[in-house]
């Protein structure tokens, strides 16, 4: 697979974690090392405890058939 065949999506919706939960568990079966802090369940709990001046920023990568290849969570916050 080359980089041109990867679809990239950027999401700022916390609900995306629920959407990818099933695919996340498939990814862990292929991983050499599993980061428990990337699990959708952990991230949802963590997110509920954050201040309201923060927003999720989640980068998702899909193959041409729509299968999740990976995701990277970030936190965006506003400085006032």
Secondary structure by P-SEA (a helix, b strand, c coil): cccccbbbbbbccccccccaaaaaaaaaaacccccccccaaaaaaaaaaccccbbbbbbbbbcccccccbbbbbbbbbcc
